[in-house]
Amino acid sequence: MDSLVLNQSLEIYGQSLVAICRLPTRTSEALNLLKKGWSSVVVLDANELPQGLFSARCLLNWQDESDSCTFVAPAIALENIDLEPLPSISLSMTVADFLQRISQYRHSAETWALVDSDGKFAGVLEVSVLLRAIIKTEQTDQSAMASLLLPLIYQLPLPVRVSDQNGAIVGMNSSWRNSLYDLSPRSGAQNHTISGDASGDFVAPEDAHQLLQTQIPETHQFCTTDGQSFTWQVVNVPLQGSLQGLELSIAYDISAQKNLAQELSGLSRLKDEFLTCINHELKTPLTSVIGIASLLSNNTFGELNDRQSRYVKMIHQSGRQLVSIIDNIFDLAKAEAGQLELYSETVSVKDVCLKSIQQVRKLVQQDSAISRNYNFEEGWELDINLDIDPTIQTISADETRLQQMLVNLLSNAFKFSVLPSGLVGDLPHSSPKIGITVRWWEGWLALTVWDQGIGIPEEKQCLVFQKFQQMENVLTRRFEGTGSSLLLTRHLARLHGGDITFVSQVDVGSQFTILLPPEPTNSDQQTLSNNGVRSRLVLIVETSSEVVDWLRTTLGDLDYQVVIARSGTEALEKARRLQPCLILLSPDLPMLSGWDVLALLKGDPITQHIRMVMMKRADEPRITVHQADGILLKPIKAAELHVFLPHSLTIPKPLKFLYLNHNLDDTVINLLQDLGHCLLEADDLPQCEVLSKIWQPDLFLLDGDRQLLLTYLETISQLEMFADLPILIITRASVVEIDWLKNRFAGLSLHECAGLSLEELDTNRAETLLVLHQSIAKAIYLRNSHLLANTVNIGNI
C-alpha cells in the first residue's frame, strides 16, 4: 500500500456537509430532515460534542404500548431516543493508524465522527468511502512527481482533483470531495451542513456520474429543495513536463456571478419592455395631438386668429420634436442591445446628402425655438455647403440610417453656429456657415459635417459621446433635446463597420467626420484588408486641444490623415476598427489610462502589430517596463515625431540584431533599444554562429576602424551564416573605406550608417535616431529585395 496514502490525515476523507440537529430538540425536527432525503442525522449536544446518529431505525422501538399502530416519537425529546452509535476519532489521525484501530475490533461502526483537538464535531467519516478511495488510489499508476503534487493540492482552499489520461482519480482534496465527488442519482442528495431551522438537501442532476469526466470549462448547477441554487464551474488543465498525462481540475463557485448575471438580464429585459411601452403609449396620443394640431393650423374647422394660430403651431412643432426624441431614445436602446438592424443597399452619396440638407432646412423652418431666439431676414433659408469628390458616386449602406446620421450632425452644427438675437441687438442674423464635405480617406469614405460656430470647450470634448450629455447648461440652453443624437450617430456608424471622429476649437468651429467602408464587411475582413495596404491613418489619443491641433497640422503637412480619441475606451474601439498605421497615446485619459490602453492593444492579436508611441511630459515618472514602440516628450518636436512615422522603407518591429559585446558602444545600444529592437550579445564570432542558428537575427552590427573591420570581415567571410545576413557598419569607418570594403568582400551584404553623429546626442537625439532608423530600414529593404529577386529567378527557372 502506498505510504503516501497511509500517511494522509483522515480530514481529507471526511465530510463536513451533513445534516445536524442540536440538543435539546424534538424528534420532529430530525424527522423533517429525513423526509428531505437525508439517510441519517448527526446529533450534537450544546457543546458541539457528537452524541450519535438518528435514522429511521431508531423509531422501530418507539411504539405506544396501548396502541401498537400509533407512533409517539415526534413528541419525544431527541435525547430520549436510542441513537445509533457514532464513535469519535481525531481528524488529524493518519489513515494507517485508523485502519489499525478498526482492525482490532470485530464489530466496528460504519460511520465515525471526526473531532478537533477540543473534541468538537468537525465531520463524519464513512469507512466504506475511505476503503474505496484507498483501493482506487492503489490501482492508479502514480508517478513520483504526482506523489509530490498531491500533498500540495490537499492544502488548497478551492476544490481540486488530479486524474490520469483515462479519467481515473489520482487524488483530490477535501473541498472537492465534499462539494463535487459524492453526487449520485441513487441518493438524490448531497451532504450539506444544516441545523434544525436551516435549508434542505441538494438535488443531483441525472448526469452527476459524468461530472468528473466533463470537458472544461463547463458549468454545473445544483438546486436545493428550498429553491437555492449553487453553480460550479470546473476548469481542467493538462499538466506538462514530468507530470504529462495527468490533468488538474479546479472548481470555482460562481453562484454569485450567475445570480448577478440573471438579475442584470432581468433588468435589461425590464428596460426593453419599458422603452417599448413608452414608445407605444406616448406616440399613440402624440399622433392624435399632432394630427389635430395640423387640422387646426390648416383652418379645417374654421379661421383662427393670429394668437391661436401661433399656439397651434407651437403645439404641432413641440409634438413633432417629442416624437423625434422618443424615436432617438428607442433607436439608441435597440442599438445598445444589439437589436438595431441595417438594410444595406447601393445608394447615391450625393442624393443622400441633398435629402439630408433638405430635411434639416425643413426642421429649422418648423422649429419654434428658431423664431423665438433669432432675428433672421425675411425669406431667409438655411444655406448648407456641399462639396463631394467627383470620384465618389455610391456607397453600400442603409440609406435611412445614413440620412439620420447626417441630419443629426447638421442639426447640431446649426444649433451651435448662431447666437441669440439679443446678443447682437436688433440686426438681422447672417446665415450660419455649415456644410458637408465628402472625400476618400485612406480606403474609407469620409463624410465631414463642419461649422464655424462656437465650438466645444476642451473640458467638454471627452463627454461628447456619452449618454444624455448637453454641451449647454441645462437651465440656459436654447434648444430641446436629450443629448443622445451624437451617441446614436456613433452607434449607427459602427453598425456600418465604421466610426466617427471630431475636432473642435472654441469660437472657431467643429468638424464631425463619419468614416464608412465603401462596401459592408466584417471586422476580420476589414483588418486583413487594412493590413495588406500601407495606411497613412494616425490615431491620436489625447485630451489636450493644443496638442491635438499641433499634431493635426504637422501630420496634415506630411499627408497623413488623423483620427481623434479622447478616452481610453474610445481609443480601443477606433484602433480595432480603423487599423491606423500609428497610435500616439497620452497617459492621462479618462476611464482608462494610456498605459492600460497600451497593454490592452498590445495584447490583442487584431491590434498588436500597430506601432504605438506614448506622449508624456518630462516631469512624469519614467516607466521602465512597457510595450510602447517609443516615447515622445512633450512639447513634441517635428523631428522627433518624424522618427516614428511610417516611411517608404517600412520594416517589421521588433527586429533582432546580433553584435559582439566588446565591439559596440553603449550609446548605440541605448539608441537601438529606444527604437524598440531586440539585441543579441555574443562573446565572439563562433558564439555568433550558434546564436544565429537559434534566433535567426535580421542584422549583424559591426563597428571599428578600417584595420579592425578588415580583421573581422576576413573571418566573417568564411562563415556560412553571413552569406545572406546584412552587416551594418555603425560609426567609425568613412564612406570611402566602406566602399573599399564592399569591393573587397563582394560576397557579403555590407551597409553603412552614414551621417551618424554621437558627439552632441543630448541636443540631436531625434536626428540621430532618424539616421539610425533609416540606415537599418535601407539594409533590411535591400536584403528583402535581394531575396525576392532570387525567389523570382528560381521560379522562372
C-alpha positions, 0 to 999 in steps of 0.5 A: 500500500502506498505510504503516501496514502497511509500517511494522509490525515483522515480530514481529507476523507471526511465530510463536513456537509451533513445534516445536524440537529442540536440538543435539546430538540424534538424528534420532529425536527430530525424527522423533517430532515429525513423526509428531505432525503437525508439517510441519517442525522448527526446529533450534537449536544450544546457543546458541539460534542457528537452524541450519535446518529438518528435514522429511521431505525431508531423509531422501530422501538418507539411504539405506544404500548396501548396502541401498537399502530400509533407512533409517539416519537415526534413528541419525544425529546431527541435525547430520549431516543436510542441513537445509533452509535457514532464513535469519535476519532481525531481528524488529524489521525493518519489513515494507517493508524485508523485502519489499525484501530478498526482492525482490532475490533470485530464489530466496528461502526460504519460511520465515525465522527471526526473531532478537533483537538477540543473534541468538537464535531468537525465531520463524519467519516464513512469507512466504506468511502475511505476503503474505496478511495484507498483501493482506487488510489492503489490501482492508479499508476502514480508517478513520483512527481504526482506523489509530490503534487498531491500533498500540495493540492490537499492544502488548497482552499478551492476544490481540486482533483488530479486524474490520469489520461483515462479519467481515473482519480489520482487524488483530490482534496477535501473541498472537492470531495465534499462539494463535487465527488459524492453526487449520485442519482441513487441518493438524490442528495448531497451532504450539506451542513444544516441545523434544525431551522436551516435549508434542505438537501441538494438535488443531483442532476441525472448526469452527476456520474459524468461530472468528473469526466466533463470537458472544461470549462463547463458549468454545473448547477445544483438546486436545493429543495428550498429553491437555492441554487449553487453553480460550479464551474470546473476548469481542467488543465493538462499538466506538462513536463514530468507530470504529462498525462495527468490533468488538474481540475479546479472548481470555482463557485460562481453562484454569485456571478450567475445570480448577478448575471440573471438579475442584470438580464432581468433588468435589461429585459425590464428596460426593453419592455419599458422603452417599448411601452413608452414608445407605444403609449406616448406616440399613440396620443402624440399622433392624435395631438399632432394630427389635430394640431395640423387640422387646426393650423390648416383652418379645417374647422374654421379661421383662427386668429393670429394668437391661436394660430401661433399656439397651434403651431407651437403645439404641432412643432413641440409634438413633432420634436417629442416624437423625434426624441422618443424615436432617438431614445428607442433607436439608441436602446435597440442599438445598445442591445444589439437589436438595431438592424441595417438594410444595406443597399447601393445608394447615391452619396450625393442624393443622400446628402441633398435629402439630408440638407433638405430635411434639416432646412425643413426642421429649422423652418418648423422649429419654434425655438428658431423664431423665438431666439433669432432675428433672421431676414425675411425669406431667409433659408438655411444655406448648407455647403456641399462639396463631394469628390467627383470620384465618389458616386455610391456607397453600400449602406442603409440609406435611412440610417445614413440620412439620420446620421447626417441630419443629426450632425447638421442639426447640431452644427446649426444649433451651435453656429448662431447666437441669440438675437439679443446678443447682437441687438436688433440686426438681422442674423447672417446665415450660419456657415455649415456644410458637408464635405465628402472625400476618400480617406485612406480606403474609407469614405469620409463624410465631414459635417463642419461649422464655424460656430462656437465650438466645444470647450476642451473640458467638454470634448471627452463627454461628447459621446456619452449618454444624455450629455448637453454641451449647454447648461441645462437651465440656459440652453436654447434648444430641446433635446436629450443629448443622445443624437451624437451617441446614436450617430456613433452607434449607427456608424459602427453598425456600418463597420465604421466610426466617427471622429471630431475636432473642435476649437472654441469660437472657431468651429467643429468638424464631425467626420463619419468614416464608412467602408465603401462596401459592408464587411466584417471586422476580420475582413476589414483588418486583413484588408487594412493590413495588406495596404500601407495606411497613412491613418494616425490615431491620436489619443489625447485630451489636450486641444493644443496638442491635438491641433499641433499634431493635426497640422504637422501630420496634415503637412506630411499627408497623413490623415488623423483620427481623434480619441479622447478616452481610453475606451474610445481609443480601443474601439477606433484602433480595432476598427480603423487599423491606423498605421500609428497610435500616439497615446497620452497617459492621462485619459479618462476611464482608462489610462494610456498605459492600460490602453497600451497593454490592452492593444498590445495584447490583442492579436487584431491590434498588436502589430500597430506601432504605438508611441506614448506622449508624456511630459518630462516631469512624469515618472519614467516607466521602465517596463512597457510595450510602447514602440517609443516615447515622445516628450512633450512639447513634441518636436517635428523631428522627433515625431518624424522618427516614428512615422511610417516611411517608404522603407517600412520594416517589421518591429521588433527586429533582432540584431546580433553584435559582439559585446566588446565591439559596440558602444553603449550609446548605440545600444541605448539608441537601438533599444529606444527604437524598440529592437531586440539585441543579441550579445555574443562573446565572439564570432563562433558564439555568433554562429550558434546564436544565429542558428537559434534566433535567426537575427535580421542584422549583424552590427559591426563597428571599428576602424578600417584595420579592425573591420578588415580583421573581422570581415576576413573571418566573417567571410568564411562563415556560412551564416553571413552569406545572406545576413546584412552587416551594418557598419555603425560609426567609425569607418568613412564612406570611402573605406566602406566602399573599399570594403564592399569591393573587397568582400563582394560576397557579403551584404555590407551597409553603412550608417552614414551621417551618424553623429554621437558627439552632441546626442543630448541636443540631436537625439531625434536626428540621430535616431532618424539616421539610425532608423533609416540606415537599418530600414535601407539594409533590411529593404535591400536584403528583402529585395535581394531575396525576392529577386532570387525567389523570382529567378528560381521560379522562372527557372 
